[in-house]
Structures are given as C-alpha cells and as structure tokens.
Amino acid sequence: MNAFTSPEALLPSREGLRPVLRLLNGVAGIEAALLLHPAGDGQYEVIEAWPRTEEIGHHIRVNAQLLSSPDQDAGSVRLPVAFTVAMSGRPTRILTAPVNDTPMLLIALCSHSSADMHEHVIAAASLLESLARQGAQSTSERIAEDKIESIVRSMAVPFVFIDAEASNAFINQGARALLGLASGEARPERIAKALAEMIGAQEKPAPLRQPTNDHKAAATFYVNHGARTFKADMRWIAHGLSGRICTFHDITEERRMEDELRQLATTDYLTGALNRRAFELTFRSEVERSRRHDLPVSLILIDLDRFKSINDTHGHQAGDIVLKEVGDRLRVSLRDSDLLGRLGGEEFGILLPNTSIQNAIEMADRMRRVIGGAPFGIGPAGLTVTASAGVTCVRDSQDDVGAMTKRADDALYAAKQQGRNMVVEGA
C-alpha cells in the first residue's frame, strides 16, 4: 500500500479500532495505546488512542529509534508530549508493532515490559491488520459497486443485473419503466419478481420455462411497451460478478423496416395483391393442406378483356388506374381466408380454401359482374371493362399446383374463345 494512503481508505471505521486498543489497555502494565499513521516528512498523525486524548488528529515526530526497536526504555528515548498525555505519569517502557501491509504503527506506553506484554501488542497489531484488510476490501467493493451503478445508470439501453445470491441488483430507469417498477426501486427480490412476471406474460412462454427454473439458462424474448418493441437478451455471467444480466434493445424501427421489406417482397406494388411468387408459395401450401386433411380448395384465374386496347387508346397511366381499381373491386368480394394475387399483366389469381367447385364458379361470376358493373374513371364518360375467368379445384390426392393451374388457364382461354366476359370450368 502507498505509505500515505489515508486511514479512511484502510479501515471500515475508526470506531472499529477502539475495542482493539481498549483490549491493550486492559493488559496489566500497559497504560495507554496509540495508533499512528504517517503524514510525511517524519511526521505521524495520532488517528486513535486509548484512553482518548485531545491529541488525536495532531501530528507528531516519531524518533527513528522507536521505528527500529520494538521495546525501548522510555528513559532512553525522547518522547513527544503526545505520548504522555494519556498517562498519569511518564511511562517506563515503550512497545511498538507495525500493522503489517499498512503504513500504520501501534505504540503501547507501559509501566514495565515483558515478553507476554509484547505478544499482546503484536496480536493487537495483527488484529488491526485484519481490520485494515477488510476495510480496504469493503472500500474497494464499494468503489466498484459505485462505478458499476454509475455505468448502468448511464447506459442508453434498459439494463438489469441480479447477482447470484439475489442479494444485490443494478438497474437503470429504462429497465424500471419496462418492468413496471417505481422510479428508484432497486430491491433485488422485487426486480427478480418483476422480471419473472414479464417472462410469464409472454404469448409463447414454453421456451422460457427453462430460464425461469434455471437461472443460468439463456433466453431471448420480446416485450411491447407502449408503441415500442424491445428484444430482451438474458444470460448468465460469471466473470468477477456472477449473476443474471438482461438487456433490452429497442427494435421498433428494425421491425418496421422488416415489415416493409416483407411487404415489398410479397406484394404487387400497384394493386396491393400478392405478387406471383408469394401467391404460388401459398397455393402450394394450401394444396398440401388439402391433401393432408381432405379439404376442398379452388382456384380462379381472371383476365381483363382487351386490356391492350386500353393502354393503346388511353395510355399506360389509364391502364394502371384500371388495374388498381380491379384489385380493389376483387378484394371487396373476398372472404378473410381467400387470397388475391396479381400473376402478371392484367391476370389475377384467387385462391379459395375450403371452397367447392360450384361455390368457386358462383364467386367467379360475382367477381366478373363486379368488374364490369360500373365504369372506370377513364375519359369523360368513363370506361367499361369486362373480364373472363377459368375455375378449377383439387380433384384427388394426386392433383398438384401445376395440373390445377393448367386446367384453370385452359378454361380461361376457352372463355376468351367463346366470346369473353364469362366463366368457364376447367375440364
């Protein structure tokens, strides 16, 4: 330790020193005990004494002879006044013992000396050494905890740490808000309970049972707080501090961007219907489900009649207006379970789960009439658009997407050949 380390950094409290010095004062022959701490340039501060004297806190100069020999004849040593103020008369012997691993020095003022007496002084110095070690450790731990608390408070993300014994916890205000704790709440048992309640409130708690039962298990879950979404990462650490750490990362914008990208990847930008790839993936999934559970599923292909003439006569912008409006009109006729996709150009696909071929034909005809029933807002008088449709359904356990699509497409071609603006069932 540094020779000028303050006694406050070495010992938990000066009150803890007095019982040790009082023990020495109870040894026959020891009239007074003083604990000194170097103050530099040969000066020592009297940091504690028994009996107590007004000299505590004063600086005195200690003869070098006292530092070199543990047992001195008081008559042969020139004593500072502070050494005698605690006694009724001048001491005959002075016993010294260093407090090992510290710069402090213990001095006993005695009426006589003996080997047994000196052993008491050495034992007292050893006890003071233990107190100093504990004091330094507690001070170090307190400083470390203060630093950790300061770091946790300043963290930009909500953060919780609960130690292995659940006797200590560090938490910042962001985490308190997520856990529903009052401002300033830091009781480890309350924080641990709030964290367990948050885990238990998840929609899918089964994967989180292990970390609830095993505090060393890692887990990831998501928390909604107001309009924000947080990803919680919980894990066990065992480096110096042992315990469970949980950090909450705001992923609201990340989720929003993911949703937008997913929307762009699966949706036709013009009509809002599924794009061809997303429609075909869903189509395959529905056909597989139909096979497993023996459920009906039907397919409608709708194609606008003479759409090229709309683009040629009124321009591509007018064509886009018609396509967008067709998408809107078709959606009005769909159930929640039905799926609408734009398969390319002016062709749309409608997937109808749990729907028989007869009901699919009726729905296709209703959609045909919805498309052609009211003029589109193109030109002064509006523009009437018609559509043709081909319809089919799953026929047996061997039927697949390719076969169904070909039947519906052939039926759509037949509707065009037979005069357009009609619905034909696939053969």
Buried (B, 14 or more C-beta within 10 A) or exposed (E): EEEEBEBEBBBBEEEBBBEBBEBBBEBEBBBBBBBBBBBEEEEBBBBBBBEEBEBBEBBBEBBEEBEEBBBBEBEEBEBBEBBBBBBEEEBBBBBBBBBEEBBBBBBBBBBEBBEEBBEBBBBBBBBBBEBBBBBBEEBEEEEEEEEBBEEBEEBEEBBBBBBBEBEBBBBBBBBBBBBEBEEEBBEBEBBBEBBEEBBEEBEEEEEBEEBBEEBBBEBEBBBEBEEBBBBBEBBBEEEEBEBBBBBBEBBBEEBEEEEEEEEEEBBBEEBBBBBBEBBBEBBEEBBEEBBEEEEBBBBBBBBBBEBEEBBEEBEEEBBEBBBBBBBEBBEEBBEEEBBBBBBEEBBBBBBBBBBEBEBBBBBBBEBBBBBBEEEBEBEEEEBEBBBBBBBBBBEEEEBEBEBBBEBBBBBBBBBBEEEBBBBBBBE
